[in-house]
Amino acid sequence: MGGMGNKMTKEERKIRRLERMEAREIRDAKRKVFRHAVAFAGWILDKGSTLAFELIYLEYQKYLVILEWEDDHYLDQEKSNLPGFSLYSNLTPQDIYNRLSSTQKQKWDNIEALKAWRQ
């Protein structure tokens, strides 16, 4: 990058600024969707729904959609050059479980499908 040495042109600086803005938006979307999945899991477990696994799984899928979009649009080396891009990446059902209260974890473990899913 840059026409002379390490200096970036005005256009290159503009492109980098846009890339950083987009990276922040993706990071924020991942954070928001994952936090919602955790809150939803806690809520649905507290309600004692017989569909807890299916509903929590659907919420987690929303997070995976963002990760898939991210993978489709960015090469690994591009991701590593954008600040904060790896935040909220590669979170698993175990990460949801870890953020639950001890009572909610007990309820999770009492549902065989949820227990198996996080392992």
Secondary structure, 3 states (H helix, E strand, C coil): CCCECCECCHHHHHHHHHHHHHHHHHHHHHHHHHHHHHHHHHHHHHHCCCCHHHHHHHHHHHHHHHHHHHHHHCCHHHHHHCCCCCCCCCCCHHHHHHCCCHHHHHHHHCCHHHHHHHC
